[in-house]
Amino acid sequence: MKCAASDGSKPGRNCACNIERGMDRKTAFLWCPVFLLGAPGITYTALCSISHIKQVVAVVEMVLYSVYIINKAGSLIYNYDNVVPRTEVEKTFSYPLEMMLREEERLTVSYGERDGIKIGYAIIAINGETLTARKMPDGTQALAYLQNPDNYPLNIRFGKPKLSVNEKITLASTFHSMYAIACKLSPVSNSSGIEVLETGTFRLWCYQTLTGIKFVVITDQHQSGVHPLLRKIYEIYTDFALKNPFYSLDMPIRLELFDLNLQRALEATEKNQQYNANIPTSTI
């Protein structure tokens, strides 16, 4: 817990920094009730004065999931997955398996949602053995193994699979079309198109250059102020892709220096940028 007096003086009695002086939780709360607001994954900074607490600011690290670059024709020319959240469900089943599976790149659930296992989830492991695509470690087809009643009971771990390359290409072209439709539907001329798409679990941020290149960043649903990062990615693109004599315009980007500088930009942004959520003192 960090705190500072808002009037510029040294932290006083009503300051949450008492906990840093070795005070126990109960005593610290008597000095400063802000202390007990702590929650896992969140650091609270109390802005205090000698007489009263003015506000509490929650400081949460930025979460950047992925970066996409789409050319003016709607083709995906670059993708980088920074953080991939995993949702996993593990359960023991008896024969027969009360769900339908579909063979794609992985074995995925096509029917029979239950116990948190949703349609589209893939089988990650069987009896603790991680699958490689649709095969067991010994090379046995996983679907054939699941259809054999002698192998039951089975412990199966499900999870949301990563997007395949083909799925990413499809999504990029779909977003390109949505962007064009948004520009057409705009009641005013010279629309900037889609800048932010907000959902319950993430936000999609987009910046389109004058030449039609789209830079897209996926963040968590609470994040704001990502446009400076988008412009930084555009700067990296011009410096390490467009200025590279071996790079062809609108073609997939496979340049080591571009990857390195993009990763550095994302790391710097995650370390330096935070968002604040003011908590009214009436809630304390």
VENWO-V309700 format. One line per field, one symbol per residue. psi: psi as a letter, one per 20 degrees, with the letter a starting at -180 (. if undefined). burial: 1 if it has 9 or more other ideal C-beta (glycine too) atoms within 8 Angstrom, else 0. A space follows every 50 residues. Layout:
# VENWO-V309700
psi->???
burial->???
This chain:
# VENWO-V309700
psi->pqrqpijirqpbhkpiihhijjqrggghhhgoihhjiqqpipppoporrh hrpgrpppopqqoogrpqppriijqoiqppogpoqpoqppqpqrprolqp qpochroqpiqlpqlioqpiqqpgqpkiopqodjqrhjipphghghiohi iqqqoppqrpqqprghhggghghghgghggghhhipiqrlqjbphpppai irpppqpprhjjpppppprriiqrlihhgghghhghghhifhioijpppj rqompghggghghhggghghhhpqqpopoqihi.
burial->10101000000101111110000000111011011010000101111111 00101111110111111111100111111100000000101010000010 10000111100000001000111111000010011100000110110000 00011111101000000110111011111101100100000011000000 01111111100011111111101001101111110110111000001000 0010100110111011001100101000101001
